[in-house]
Amino acid sequence: MKKGIHPDNYRMVAFKDMSNEEVFLTRSTANSKETLEVDGVEYPVIKLEISRTSHPYYTGKTKMIDTAGRIDKFKSKYAKFQK
């Protein structure tokens, strides 16, 4: 491993999933101006839009999209360009 290329300012950071308010702690070098108190200890917080606790792939809660309606709409819109 090369010396001097890895950051040495790792610290505990709270990552907060904004879609379901889930918070998890891990070590990171990410900068943050905001803090969050977890179990009586204050940590810098990084806000996430989606994480493993809210992503449909990991939770198994997938959404069905009405693709048939979208295809019909596309075909009717561009039917005038057919020869």
Long-range contacts (C-beta under 8 A, 24 or more apart in sequence): 11-44, 12-43, 13-43, 13-44, 13-45, 13-46, 14-38, 14-43, 14-44, 14-45, 14-46, 15-45, 15-46, 15-48, 15-51, 16-45, 16-46, 16-47, 16-48, 17-48, 17-49, 17-50, 17-51, 17-53, 17-54, 18-47, 18-48, 18-49, 19-49, 19-50, 19-54, 20-53, 20-54, 22-51, 22-53, 22-54, 24-51, 24-53
